[in-house]
């Protein structure tokens, strides 16, 4: 590989690229010798069991090593560069690898730090293109689910925005190019201009050949229009020069300009310039000849009326007979010799057409205009072959020309195959989508191996859309666009989406909410749980326990909820504070169905009753926590110690039934094989960390004695009910 375009260091890289113009590969991202680095994410690059077709040999330019290092020197030292691609993050891991086993190599290989370095790189997205990417995704999402046949109007209304968007971006690039002259950004803008220019031409040609319904317009007319839009710059400049001249017909470029315009079907331009020349002409003979030529041009049968007028072919033949008659008339001799070529083109003379055209596209357009203007699209094969053999025989055909030829041949599969090698994956993704909707990408007898070695379980259209989504995956601001493309690519796209979306950076609360809503609305339940778990962990670190618990409940991670509750209880045991309003915030006013949250809520309620001396309500709350087993057993001992002040109150708080229940709970704690765990959750003022389990059990005797005394009182007196009034 000669180079990788638009490469920047990964966000995972340990060291960033230098700010100078040298290669970004000049500094290591991960050093394998450092044991402190987390290499968990490097498995694709480090796994020796990877399949050979997953790792490809790469030679990078500029070199990632010292200046002057060559591939030959790596070979002599038994080294090469290898890479592994991770689709989920669109990253390439690049590293040095031996070509032969050490025992097979005749010279002892000296290892260097560079032999133990992995470079991570990622394609970057030019910021100037992001508005175009976003706008075109909106067009894609509005058209891809519509049927161009059953919902033709709605489909066409949205589809037309494709061409408008491409043209709009092309104009923006032209304006930017004028502002960036002789700057460092001029080269990248120029390259982007060429890419979009090619995309614009290919996209419109595809529309003319494949998507024009019922052949409503002649191909000859549409092709002339296409050439006028995409290859007219020189003609426009020449037209401006000619209009400034007093004697236009004397300009040596006058007739070549006329011929070029006629070949392109630019009849109005030709008639204007000849009419101007006629007004300036002083010679009657020349003026008469120009007037006759002008009459012939005005008499060209209108292609626009072809469908409504079935006699076009006969009228065209009659008109050409008049042209041939003028070619033999003495009037023509009063004009420049090149005027004869003009008439020969109008008569459909192939030799004249080929002599005056510079490309196979110009020749094709001219032949269709002047030999057979109503030729159906499906029947231009022989004419196309003639033009190709005339201009491209023995020459290296460019990729863009191959794409255009495949489109003229109406071979959708071949066109998509060539577009897959184009500089920008945007084209093939959206072109494949549109052709698929119109039924031109028939998968029968065709596998993805015909286009790629990937072999994904998906169709052609989905494969290229997924590939495009991966190409922009390095920009976190485009996550909604990426997700939208993957969502519309069947099972394979949804599978990739469910994994990738869990790695979208949640760098703001608003973005986190958007990602969660997207997963919920699109039934990505596993991803929804994973993202909620990640957010919950971050919220817990920030001390936002109510939000942490909500996200853990949404993630169905009951263990995490229990952990937050335990952390809050440990905080309470340490400093004696458990403010529900501060710690759990909105949870206190929401219906959150979770046993751990319910325990914390009820325990906080018990603490508030106790602090406000509502002893009866506090006692009932405490008994409910124990008897209804709303409190985990590891907190029973704590609750029993919490009961001590109520047991010793001058008013009888617990009746006999409640006292028996407290005694039962006490015996379950003491008799449990897990009593050492249960007795750990005690505040420091009752038992320090160094106190043994046996000593903690002895401390429970104080509770037992209080319960016995309370039972004796309860058998004689009725419980106090003052708090309930």
KOLMI-395614 format. One line per field, with one value per residue (C-alpha): residue number from 1; residue in one letter; x, y, z. Coordinates in nm, 2 decimals. Layout:
resi: (NUM:...)
resn: (A:...)
x: (X:...)
y: (Y:...)
z: (Z:...)
// end
This chain:
resi: (1:2:3:4:5:6:7:8:9:10:11:12:13:14:15:16:17:18:19:20:21:22:23:24:25:26:27:28:29:30:31:32:33:34:35:36:37:38:39:40:41:42:43:44:45:46:47:48:49:50:51:52:53:54:55:56:57:58:59:60:61:62:63:64:65:66:67:68:69:70:71:72:73:74:75:76:77:78:79:80:81:82:83:84:85:86:87:88:89:90:91:92:93:94:95:96:97:98:99:100:101:102:103:104:105:106:107:108:109:110:111:112:113:114:115:116:117:118:119:120:121:122:123:124:125:126:127:128:129:130:131:132:133:134:135:136:137:138:139:140:141:142:143:144:145:146:147:148:149:150:151:152:153:154:155:156:157:158:159:160:161:162:163:164:165:166:167:168:169:170:171:172:173:174:175:176:177:178:179:180:181:182:183:184:185:186:187:188:189:190:191:192:193:194:195:196:197:198:199:200:201:202:203:204:205:206:207:208:209:210:211:212:213:214:215:216:217:218:219:220:221:222:223:224:225:226:227:228:229:230:231:232:233:234:235:236:237:238:239:240:241:242:243:244:245:246:247:248:249:250:251:252:253:254:255:256:257:258:259:260:261:262:263:264:265:266:267:268:269:270:271:272:273:274:275:276:277:278:279:280:281:282:283:284:285:286:287:288:289:290:291:292:293:294:295:296:297:298:299:300:301:302:303:304:305:306:307:308:309:310:311:312:313:314:315:316:317:318:319:320:321:322:323:324:325:326:327:328:329:330:331:332:333:334:335:336:337:338:339:340:341:342:343:344:345:346:347:348:349:350:351:352:353:354:355:356:357:358:359:360:361:362:363:364:365:366:367:368:369:370:371:372:373:374:375:376:377:378:379:380:381:382:383:384:385:386:387:388:389:390:391:392:393:394:395:396:397:398:399:400:401:402:403:404:405:406:407:408:409:410:411:412:413:414:415:416:417:418:419:420:421:422:423:424:425:426:427:428:429:430:431:432:433:434:435:436:437:438:439:440:441:442:443:444:445:446:447:448:449:450:451:452:453:454:455:456:457:458:459:460:461:462:463:464:465:466:467:468:469:470:471:472:473:474:475:476:477:478:479:480:481:482:483:484:485:486:487:488:489:490:491:492:493:494:495:496:497:498:499:500:501:502:503:504:505:506:507:508:509:510:511:512:513:514:515:516:517:518:519:520:521:522:523:524:525:526:527:528:529:530:531:532:533:534:535:536:537:538:539:540:541:542:543:544:545:546:547:548:549:550:551:552:553:554:555:556:557:558:559:560:561:562:563:564:565:566:567:568:569:570:571:572:573:574:575:576:577:578:579:580:581:582:583:584:585:586:587:588:589:590:591:592:593:594:595:596:597:598:599:600:601:602:603:604:605:606:607:608:609:610:611:612:613:614:615:616:617:618:619:620:621:622:623:624:625:626:627:628:629:630:631:632:633:634:635:636:637:638:639:640:641:642:643:644:645:646:647:648:649:650:651:652:653:654:655:656:657:658:659:660:661:662:663:664:665:666:667:668:669:670:671:672:673:674:675:676:677:678:679:680:681:682:683:684:685:686:687:688:689:690:691:692:693:694:695:696:697:698:699:700:701:702:703:704:705:706:707:708:709:710:711:712:713:714:715:716:717:718:719:720:721:722:723:724:725)
resn: (X:X:X:X:X:X:X:X:X:X:X:X:X:X:X:X:X:X:X:X:X:X:X:X:X:X:X:X:X:X:X:X:X:X:X:X:X:X:X:X:X:X:X:X:X:X:X:X:X:X:X:X:X:X:X:X:X:X:X:X:X:X:X:X:X:X:X:X:X:X:X:X:X:X:X:X:X:X:X:X:X:X:X:X:X:X:X:X:X:X:X:X:X:X:X:X:X:X:X:X:X:X:X:X:X:X:X:X:X:X:X:X:X:X:X:X:X:X:X:X:X:X:X:X:X:X:X:X:X:X:X:X:X:X:X:X:X:X:X:X:X:X:X:X:X:X:X:X:X:X:X:X:X:X:X:X:X:X:X:X:X:X:X:X:X:X:X:X:X:X:X:X:X:X:X:X:X:X:X:X:X:X:X:X:X:X:X:X:X:X:X:X:X:X:X:X:X:X:X:X:X:X:X:X:X:X:X:X:X:X:X:X:X:X:X:X:X:X:X:X:X:X:X:X:X:X:X:X:X:X:X:X:X:X:X:X:X:X:X:X:X:X:X:X:X:X:X:X:X:X:X:X:X:X:X:X:X:X:X:X:X:X:X:X:X:X:X:X:X:X:X:X:X:X:X:X:X:X:X:X:X:X:X:X:X:X:X:X:X:X:X:X:X:X:X:X:X:X:X:X:X:X:X:X:X:X:X:X:X:X:X:X:X:X:X:X:X:X:X:X:X:X:X:X:X:X:X:X:X:X:X:X:X:X:X:X:X:X:X:X:X:X:X:X:X:X:X:X:X:X:X:X:X:X:X:X:X:X:X:X:X:X:X:X:X:X:X:X:X:X:X:X:X:X:X:X:X:X:X:X:X:X:X:X:X:X:X:X:X:X:X:X:X:X:X:X:X:X:X:X:X:X:X:X:X:X:X:X:X:X:X:X:X:X:X:X:X:X:X:X:X:X:X:X:X:X:X:X:X:X:X:X:X:X:X:X:X:X:X:X:X:X:X:X:X:X:X:X:X:X:X:X:X:X:X:X:X:X:X:X:X:X:X:X:X:X:X:X:X:X:X:X:X:X:X:X:X:X:X:X:X:X:X:X:X:X:X:X:X:X:X:X:X:X:X:X:X:X:X:X:X:X:X:X:X:X:X:X:X:X:X:X:X:X:X:X:X:X:X:X:X:X:X:X:X:X:X:X:X:X:X:X:X:X:X:X:X:X:X:X:X:X:X:X:X:X:X:X:X:X:X:X:X:X:X:X:X:X:X:X:X:X:X:X:X:X:X:X:X:X:X:X:X:X:X:X:X:X:X:X:X:X:X:X:X:X:X:X:X:X:X:X:X:X:X:X:X:X:X:X:X:X:X:X:X:X:X:X:X:X:X:X:X:X:X:X:X:X:X:X:X:X:X:X:X:X:X:X:X:X:X:X:X:X:X:X:X:X:X:X:X:X:X:X:X:X:X:X:X:X:X:X:X:X:X:X:X:X:X:X:X:X:X:X:X:X:X:X:X:X:X:X:X:X:X:X:X:X:X:X:X:X:X:X:X:X:X:X:X:X:X:X:X:X:X:X:X:X:X:X:X:X:X:X:X:X:X:X:X:X:X:X:X:X:X:X:X:X:X:X:X:X:X:X:X)
x: (0.00:0.15:-0.02:-0.33:-0.53:-0.65:-0.49:-0.47:-0.37:-0.64:-0.80:-0.67:-0.31:-0.08:0.13:-0.01:0.13:0.39:0.26:0.52:0.47:0.64:0.45:0.21:0.36:0.69:0.60:0.47:0.12:0.17:0.50:0.47:0.76:0.57:0.39:0.19:-0.01:-0.35:-0.32:-0.67:-0.78:-0.50:-0.61:-0.66:-0.30:-0.14:-0.34:-0.11:-0.41:-0.56:-0.65:-0.41:-0.67:-0.74:-0.38:-0.24:0.11:0.14:0.42:0.36:0.48:0.62:0.81:0.72:1.09:1.40:1.44:1.57:1.45:1.32:1.12:1.43:1.61:1.32:1.34:1.72:1.66:1.37:1.11:0.79:0.50:0.17:-0.17:-0.50:-0.83:-1.10:-1.43:-1.61:-1.38:-1.26:-0.90:-0.59:-0.33:0.01:0.32:0.65:0.65:0.91:0.88:1.04:1.09:1.40:1.56:1.52:1.69:2.06:2.16:2.07:1.80:1.86:1.53:1.46:1.20:1.02:0.98:0.78:0.55:0.20:0.07:-0.30:-0.45:-0.80:-0.94:-1.04:-1.34:-1.28:-1.49:-1.60:-1.77:-1.98:-2.27:-2.29:-2.27:-2.55:-2.77:-2.73:-2.82:-3.15:-3.22:-3.11:-3.34:-3.64:-3.59:-3.45:-3.78:-4.00:-4.09:-4.01:-4.30:-4.59:-4.50:-4.34:-4.42:-4.30:-4.00:-3.90:-3.96:-3.70:-3.46:-3.42:-3.26:-2.96:-2.85:-2.93:-2.72:-2.42:-2.44:-2.47:-2.16:-1.97:-2.05:-1.93:-1.60:-1.55:-1.61:-1.37:-1.11:-1.11:-1.06:-0.78:-0.55:-0.18:-0.27:-0.19:-0.56:-0.58:-0.45:-0.70:-0.98:-0.88:-0.88:-1.22:-1.34:-1.24:-1.40:-1.73:-1.71:-1.68:-1.96:-2.19:-2.12:-2.16:-2.47:-2.65:-2.55:-2.68:-3.01:-3.03:-2.95:-3.13:-3.39:-3.57:-3.92:-4.07:-3.78:-3.97:-3.67:-3.44:-3.10:-2.94:-3.09:-3.00:-2.65:-2.59:-2.73:-2.50:-2.19:-2.29:-2.31:-2.00:-1.75:-1.82:-1.56:-1.34:-1.64:-1.78:-1.44:-1.42:-1.78:-1.69:-1.38:-1.58:-1.86:-1.61:-1.47:-1.60:-1.55:-1.61:-1.60:-1.24:-1.13:-0.94:-1.13:-1.48:-1.55:-1.38:-1.60:-1.91:-1.82:-1.76:-2.10:-2.28:-2.12:-2.24:-2.59:-2.56:-2.77:-2.88:-2.52:-2.43:-2.73:-2.65:-2.29:-2.37:-2.65:-2.40:-2.15:-2.43:-2.51:-2.14:-2.09:-2.04:-2.01:-2.35:-2.23:-2.10:-2.41:-2.63:-2.43:-2.45:-2.83:-2.87:-2.67:-2.88:-3.20:-3.07:-2.99:-3.33:-3.49:-3.33:-3.63:-3.70:-3.60:-3.82:-4.13:-4.01:-4.26:-4.55:-4.45:-4.39:-4.27:-3.95:-3.73:-3.88:-3.85:-3.49:-3.41:-3.57:-3.38:-3.05:-3.12:-3.14:-2.80:-2.65:-2.79:-2.63:-2.30:-2.30:-2.42:-2.19:-2.30:-2.09:-1.78:-1.81:-1.75:-1.43:-1.33:-1.40:-1.77:-1.78:-1.69:-1.98:-2.23:-2.07:-2.13:-2.50:-2.54:-2.41:-2.08:-1.89:-1.55:-1.62:-1.75:-1.45:-1.21:-1.37:-1.42:-1.16:-1.33:-1.55:-1.82:-1.83:-1.84:-2.12:-2.33:-2.28:-2.35:-2.67:-2.78:-2.71:-2.74:-3.01:-3.17:-3.44:-3.22:-3.34:-3.09:-3.08:-2.96:-2.65:-2.41:-2.26:-2.22:-2.06:-1.82:-1.73:-1.65:-1.45:-1.24:-1.17:-1.05:-0.95:-0.80:-0.45:-0.48:-0.51:-0.87:-0.92:-1.15:-1.40:-1.42:-1.48:-1.76:-1.92:-1.89:-2.05:-2.34:-2.38:-2.38:-2.66:-2.46:-2.55:-2.34:-2.03:-2.09:-2.12:-1.81:-1.60:-1.76:-1.64:-1.29:-1.36:-1.18:-1.49:-1.73:-2.02:-2.08:-2.11:-2.32:-2.59:-2.57:-2.62:-2.91:-3.09:-3.02:-3.14:-3.46:-3.53:-3.45:-3.12:-2.90:-3.03:-2.84:-2.92:-2.60:-2.39:-2.21:-2.03:-1.70:-1.75:-1.70:-1.50:-1.33:-1.53:-1.81:-2.05:-2.40:-2.57:-2.68:-2.48:-2.67:-2.63:-2.26:-2.17:-2.38:-2.22:-1.88:-1.97:-2.09:-1.75:-1.56:-1.71:-1.72:-1.41:-1.61:-1.81:-2.03:-2.17:-2.30:-2.66:-2.58:-2.37:-2.64:-2.91:-2.72:-2.65:-3.01:-3.12:-2.89:-3.08:-2.96:-2.59:-2.62:-2.82:-2.57:-2.28:-2.49:-2.57:-2.20:-2.07:-2.32:-2.20:-1.87:-2.02:-1.86:-2.12:-1.96:-2.27:-2.60:-2.79:-2.60:-2.64:-3.02:-3.02:-2.83:-3.05:-3.37:-3.23:-3.16:-3.51:-3.69:-3.51:-3.54:-3.17:-3.23:-2.89:-2.72:-2.96:-2.87:-2.49:-2.51:-2.72:-2.47:-2.18:-2.37:-2.46:-2.10:-2.01:-2.30:-2.20:-1.84:-1.98:-2.20:-2.52:-2.66:-3.02:-2.92:-2.68:-2.95:-3.20:-2.95:-2.85:-3.22:-3.27:-2.97:-3.13:-2.81:-2.94:-2.60:-2.49:-2.80:-2.71:-2.36:-2.47:-2.71:-2.42:-2.19:-2.46:-2.51:-2.13:-2.13:-2.41:-2.23:-1.92:-2.05:-2.41:-2.57:-2.83:-3.02:-3.26:-3.33:-2.96:-2.85:-3.15:-3.31:-3.58:-3.60:-3.79:-4.08:-4.07:-4.21:-3.89:-3.95:-3.63:-3.59:-3.26:-3.40:-3.71:-3.50:-3.30:-3.61:-3.78:-3.46:-3.42:-3.79:-3.71:-3.42:-3.64:-3.90:-3.65:-3.48:-3.82:-3.90:-4.19:-4.10:-4.42:-4.39:-4.02:-4.09:-4.35:-4.12:-3.84:-4.06:-4.18:-3.83:-3.75:-4.08:-4.16:-3.79:-3.76:-3.41:-3.13:-3.02:-2.67:-2.84:-3.06:-2.80:-2.78:-3.16:-3.16:-2.91:-3.12:-3.41:-3.22:-3.33:-3.69:-3.67:-3.54:-3.80:-4.02:-4.32:-4.38:-4.31:-4.31:-4.60:-4.55:-4.60:-4.35:-4.10:-4.13:-4.06:-3.75:-3.63:-3.68:-3.46:-3.20:-3.17:-3.16:-2.85:-2.68:-2.75:-2.67:-2.35:-2.31:-2.32:-1.97:-2.09:-2.41:-2.22:-1.98:-2.24:-2.23:-2.13:-1.78:-1.93:-2.08:-1.80:-1.46:-1.33:-1.07:-1.34:-1.38:-1.70:-1.72:-1.70:-1.97:-2.20:-2.15:-2.26:-2.59:-2.66:-2.74:-3.01:-3.14:-3.16:-3.35:-3.59:-3.67:-3.74:-3.96:-4.15:-4.22:-4.36:-4.56:-4.74:-4.86:-4.91:-5.06:-4.82:-4.80:-5.00:-4.94:-4.75:-5.05:-5.30)
y: (0.00:0.33:0.53:0.58:0.90:1.12:0.93:1.07:0.91:0.72:0.87:0.56:0.65:0.70:0.97:1.22:1.30:1.57:1.91:1.92:1.80:1.47:1.14:1.08:0.73:0.87:0.82:0.50:0.47:0.16:0.01:-0.37:-0.36:-0.14:-0.37:-0.07:-0.04:-0.19:-0.41:-0.56:-0.36:-0.48:-0.84:-0.83:-0.72:-0.95:-1.28:-1.53:-1.74:-1.48:-1.60:-1.50:-1.31:-1.09:-0.96:-0.79:-0.68:-0.30:-0.07:0.28:0.61:0.81:0.55:0.51:0.46:0.66:0.87:0.67:0.33:0.12:-0.19:-0.36:-0.30:-0.45:-0.76:-0.80:-0.78:-1.03:-0.76:-0.64:-0.43:-0.59:-0.46:-0.57:-0.38:-0.36:-0.28:-0.18:0.12:0.16:0.14:-0.01:-0.15:-0.15:-0.33:-0.48:-0.86:-1.12:-1.28:-1.61:-1.80:-1.70:-2.04:-2.02:-1.68:-1.70:-1.38:-1.32:-1.06:-0.76:-0.65:-0.28:-0.08:-0.03:-0.41:-0.39:-0.10:-0.09:0.21:0.29:0.50:0.61:0.78:1.13:1.32:1.68:1.91:2.09:1.77:1.70:1.92:1.74:1.40:1.49:1.65:1.35:1.11:1.29:1.24:0.87:0.81:0.97:0.77:0.43:0.30:0.43:0.23:0.43:0.25:0.24:0.58:0.74:1.11:1.10:0.90:1.14:1.44:1.32:1.16:1.49:1.63:1.40:1.59:1.93:1.84:1.73:2.04:2.27:2.11:2.15:2.52:2.55:2.39:2.62:2.92:2.78:2.71:3.08:3.18:2.92:3.01:2.95:2.81:2.47:2.38:2.45:2.10:1.91:2.13:2.07:1.70:1.72:1.92:1.66:1.38:1.57:1.67:1.30:1.20:1.47:1.35:0.98:1.03:1.23:0.98:0.69:0.87:0.93:0.57:0.38:0.59:0.79:0.64:0.52:0.67:1.01:1.19:1.09:0.97:1.19:1.50:1.40:1.31:1.64:1.82:1.60:1.70:2.07:2.06:1.86:1.93:2.28:2.50:2.57:2.64:2.90:3.07:3.07:3.20:3.50:3.58:3.56:3.78:4.06:4.05:4.28:4.04:3.71:3.50:3.61:3.46:3.13:2.97:3.07:2.75:2.51:2.67:2.62:2.26:2.19:2.33:2.14:1.82:1.89:1.97:2.33:2.46:2.78:2.88:2.82:3.01:3.31:3.33:3.28:3.54:3.79:3.71:3.76:4.11:4.20:4.05:4.30:4.04:3.95:3.61:3.52:3.66:3.45:3.13:3.22:3.28:2.94:2.77:2.95:2.83:2.47:2.49:2.64:2.35:2.07:1.85:1.90:1.61:1.74:1.66:1.31:1.11:1.32:1.32:0.97:1.12:1.24:0.99:1.09:1.46:1.41:1.23:1.50:1.77:1.59:1.57:1.95:1.96:1.73:1.95:2.26:2.07:2.05:2.40:2.68:2.90:2.69:2.78:3.14:3.03:2.90:2.55:2.44:2.52:2.21:2.01:2.17:2.06:1.71:1.68:1.78:1.51:1.25:1.18:0.95:1.05:1.42:1.35:1.15:1.41:1.69:1.51:1.46:1.19:0.89:1.07:1.36:1.12:0.91:1.22:1.35:1.02:0.98:1.34:1.33:0.97:0.81:1.05:0.82:0.52:0.35:0.33:-0.05:-0.04:0.19:-0.09:-0.10:0.28:0.28:0.00:0.20:0.51:0.32:0.14:0.47:0.66:0.41:0.13:0.06:0.32:0.28:0.34:0.55:0.42:0.71:0.62:0.25:0.36:0.57:0.30:0.04:0.29:0.34:-0.04:-0.04:-0.30:-0.21:-0.48:-0.38:-0.01:-0.08:-0.30:-0.01:0.24:0.03:0.12:0.49:0.73:0.79:0.52:0.77:0.72:0.34:0.32:0.56:0.45:0.08:0.19:0.36:0.09:-0.17:0.01:0.01:-0.36:-0.33:-0.52:-0.87:-1.09:-1.41:-1.59:-1.31:-1.33:-1.06:-1.24:-1.10:-0.75:-0.81:-1.09:-1.01:-1.26:-1.09:-1.24:-0.95:-0.82:-0.59:-0.28:-0.34:-0.43:-0.10:0.11:-0.06:0.01:0.38:0.40:0.25:0.50:0.79:0.61:0.79:1.11:1.09:1.38:1.17:0.89:0.95:0.94:0.62:0.46:0.55:0.38:0.07:0.05:0.03:-0.26:-0.57:-0.82:-0.76:-0.38:-0.41:-0.66:-0.42:-0.13:-0.30:-0.35:-0.02:0.21:0.10:0.28:0.61:0.88:1.01:1.35:1.54:1.45:1.56:1.32:1.04:1.09:1.09:0.76:0.60:0.71:0.59:0.24:0.23:0.35:0.10:-0.20:-0.23:-0.38:-0.53:-0.21:-0.01:-0.21:-0.18:0.19:0.24:0.04:0.26:0.58:0.44:0.38:0.74:0.89:0.69:0.82:1.18:1.11:1.13:0.82:0.87:0.88:0.59:0.37:0.46:0.36:0.04:-0.05:0.02:-0.20:-0.48:-0.49:-0.56:-0.63:-0.27:-0.13:-0.33:-0.20:0.16:0.10:-0.07:0.23:0.47:0.25:0.24:0.62:0.63:0.39:0.60:0.96:0.89:1.08:0.94:1.22:1.07:1.40:1.46:1.10:0.97:1.29:1.21:0.85:0.94:1.07:0.80:0.45:0.25:-0.12:-0.26:-0.43:-0.26:0.09:0.00:-0.09:0.23:0.44:0.27:0.28:0.65:0.70:0.52:0.75:1.06:0.93:0.86:1.20:1.37:1.16:0.99:0.67:0.47:0.54:0.46:0.13:0.02:0.11:-0.10:-0.40:-0.39:-0.39:-0.70:-0.90:-0.84:-0.90:-0.58:-0.54:-0.77:-1.00:-0.84:-0.53:-0.71:-0.67:-0.30:-0.27:-0.45:-0.21:0.07:-0.07:-0.02:0.34:0.25:-0.05:0.18:0.45:0.55:0.48:0.12:0.12:-0.25:-0.48:-0.85:-0.96:-0.71:-0.81:-1.18:-1.09:-0.89:-1.19:-1.42:-1.20:-1.18:-1.56:-1.59:-1.36:-1.54:-1.89:-1.82:-1.97:-1.62:-1.43:-1.30:-1.13:-1.00:-0.85:-0.65:-0.39:-0.21:0.15:0.21:0.33:-0.02:-0.23:-0.13:-0.31:-0.49:-0.65:-1.02:-1.19:-1.36:-1.02:-0.88:-1.18:-1.10:-0.74:-0.88:-1.00:-0.64:-0.64:-0.98:-0.84:-0.53:-0.75:-0.96:-0.65:-0.51:-0.83:-0.82:-0.47:-0.56:-0.84:-0.60:-0.27:-0.16:-0.01:0.37:0.52:0.89:0.94:0.81:1.07)
z: (0.00:-0.10:0.17:0.37:0.31:0.59:0.87:1.22:1.56:1.74:2.05:2.22:2.14:2.43:2.26:2.01:1.67:1.64:1.54:1.26:0.91:0.96:0.95:1.23:1.25:1.37:1.74:1.90:2.02:2.24:2.35:2.42:2.66:2.90:3.14:3.27:2.95:2.91:2.60:2.63:2.32:2.11:2.08:1.70:1.65:1.91:1.85:1.68:1.58:1.35:1.00:0.73:0.54:0.84:0.85:0.54:0.47:0.44:0.34:0.45:0.31:0.47:0.67:1.04:1.11:1.05:0.74:0.45:0.58:0.29:0.25:0.12:0.44:0.64:0.42:0.47:0.84:0.83:0.90:0.74:0.85:0.92:1.01:1.16:1.11:1.38:1.21:1.54:1.58:1.22:1.35:1.20:1.42:1.25:1.38:1.28:1.22:1.12:0.78:0.88:1.20:1.40:1.36:0.98:0.95:0.88:1.06:1.42:1.43:1.66:1.82:1.86:2.04:1.70:1.68:2.00:1.90:1.78:1.59:1.60:1.33:1.21:0.91:0.99:0.85:0.72:0.93:0.62:0.50:0.81:0.71:0.37:0.54:0.78:0.51:0.28:0.56:0.60:0.23:0.26:0.56:0.38:0.06:0.16:0.30:0.02:-0.29:-0.61:-0.79:-0.54:-0.38:-0.68:-0.60:-0.24:-0.34:-0.62:-0.40:-0.15:-0.41:-0.59:-0.28:-0.35:-0.66:-0.50:-0.20:-0.41:-0.63:-0.32:-0.16:-0.49:-0.50:-0.14:-0.23:-0.52:-0.29:-0.03:-0.30:-0.39:-0.03:0.03:-0.26:-0.17:0.17:0.33:0.30:-0.08:-0.18:0.04:-0.09:-0.45:-0.39:-0.23:-0.52:-0.77:-0.57:-0.55:-0.91:-1.01:-0.77:-0.92:-1.28:-1.19:-0.99:-1.26:-1.53:-1.32:-1.29:-1.67:-1.76:-1.49:-1.32:-1.59:-1.60:-1.93:-2.13:-2.10:-2.24:-2.53:-2.41:-2.68:-2.53:-2.17:-2.25:-2.42:-2.12:-1.90:-2.10:-2.09:-1.71:-1.64:-1.92:-2.04:-1.88:-2.18:-2.40:-2.16:-2.15:-2.53:-2.57:-2.35:-2.56:-2.89:-2.77:-2.71:-3.07:-3.34:-3.62:-3.46:-3.78:-3.84:-3.51:-3.58:-3.29:-3.43:-3.62:-3.38:-3.11:-3.33:-3.40:-3.03:-2.94:-3.21:-3.10:-2.74:-2.87:-2.75:-3.04:-2.88:-2.81:-3.17:-3.31:-3.09:-3.20:-3.57:-3.55:-3.39:-3.67:-3.93:-3.79:-3.83:-4.18:-4.46:-4.75:-4.89:-5.00:-4.65:-4.49:-4.71:-4.62:-4.25:-4.28:-4.45:-4.18:-3.91:-4.08:-4.07:-3.70:-3.62:-3.82:-3.62:-3.52:-3.15:-2.93:-2.66:-2.86:-2.96:-2.75:-2.86:-3.22:-3.36:-3.69:-3.54:-3.73:-4.07:-3.99:-3.88:-4.20:-4.41:-4.22:-4.28:-4.65:-4.64:-4.46:-4.73:-5.00:-4.84:-4.81:-5.19:-5.26:-5.38:-5.09:-4.85:-5.03:-4.92:-4.56:-4.40:-4.50:-4.14:-4.20:-4.42:-4.11:-3.93:-4.19:-4.20:-3.83:-3.88:-4.14:-3.90:-4.07:-3.83:-3.97:-3.91:-3.56:-3.46:-3.61:-3.40:-3.07:-2.80:-2.59:-2.62:-2.43:-2.68:-2.97:-2.82:-2.75:-3.11:-3.28:-3.08:-3.16:-3.53:-3.65:-3.44:-3.19:-3.07:-2.99:-2.67:-2.38:-2.40:-2.76:-2.76:-2.70:-3.05:-3.07:-2.72:-2.82:-3.14:-2.94:-2.67:-2.93:-3.11:-2.80:-2.53:-2.73:-2.60:-2.33:-1.96:-1.87:-1.56:-1.28:-1.33:-1.70:-1.62:-1.39:-1.66:-1.92:-1.69:-1.64:-2.02:-2.05:-1.79:-1.60:-1.24:-1.08:-1.27:-1.20:-0.83:-0.84:-0.99:-0.75:-0.46:-0.56:-0.58:-0.35:-0.14:-0.01:0.00:-0.37:-0.38:-0.06:-0.18:-0.54:-0.43:-0.22:-0.50:-0.76:-0.50:-0.46:-0.83:-0.86:-1.05:-0.80:-0.85:-0.60:-0.79:-0.88:-0.72:-0.39:-0.20:-0.28:-0.63:-0.48:-0.17:0.03:0.34:0.30:0.54:0.58:0.40:0.06:-0.17:-0.07:0.30:0.27:0.11:0.34:0.64:0.49:0.45:0.81:0.92:0.72:0.93:1.26:1.39:1.44:1.76:1.66:1.37:1.60:1.50:1.13:1.18:1.39:1.13:0.85:1.05:1.17:0.81:0.71:0.83:1.09:1.02:1.06:1.38:1.52:1.45:1.58:1.91:1.98:1.85:2.01:2.35:2.27:2.17:2.40:2.64:2.69:2.80:2.98:2.67:2.45:2.70:2.70:2.32:2.30:2.55:2.38:2.04:2.19:2.35:2.04:1.82:2.06:2.12:2.46:2.53:2.43:2.64:2.95:2.88:2.83:3.14:3.34:3.21:3.29:3.64:3.72:3.62:3.82:4.12:4.10:4.09:4.40:4.21:4.38:4.27:3.90:3.94:4.09:3.82:3.55:3.73:3.76:3.39:3.31:3.52:3.73:4.07:4.21:4.12:4.29:4.60:4.58:4.58:4.87:5.06:4.99:5.13:5.44:5.50:5.47:5.73:5.96:5.93:5.99:6.10:5.81:5.57:5.40:5.16:4.99:4.92:4.86:4.66:4.53:4.28:4.39:4.70:4.48:4.21:4.21:4.18:4.22:4.37:4.70:4.78:4.71:4.90:5.20:5.18:5.15:5.45:5.66:5.58:5.69:6.01:6.08:6.02:6.26:6.53:6.50:6.53:6.84:6.67:6.85:6.77:6.40:6.42:6.60:6.35:6.06:6.22:6.28:5.92:5.79:5.99:5.99:5.62:5.54:5.35:5.51:5.39:5.68:5.68:5.83:6.09:6.36:6.28:6.31:6.64:6.78:6.63:6.84:7.17:7.23:7.15:7.39:7.67:7.60:7.90:7.67:7.56:7.19:7.11:7.21:7.29:6.93:6.80:7.08:6.99:6.63:6.73:6.94:6.65:6.43:6.69:6.72:6.34:6.33:6.62:6.49:6.13:5.97:5.81:6.14:6.09:5.77:5.94:6.23:6.01:5.93:6.27:6.34:6.49:6.82:6.87:6.73:6.59:6.28:6.50:6.72:6.67:6.57:6.92:7.09:6.86:6.95:7.32:7.25:7.12:7.48:7.56:7.30:7.43:7.78:7.66:7.47:7.77:7.99:7.71:7.68:8.06:8.02:7.72:7.89:8.15:7.96:7.63:7.38:7.36:7.07:7.11:6.78:6.59:6.71)
// end
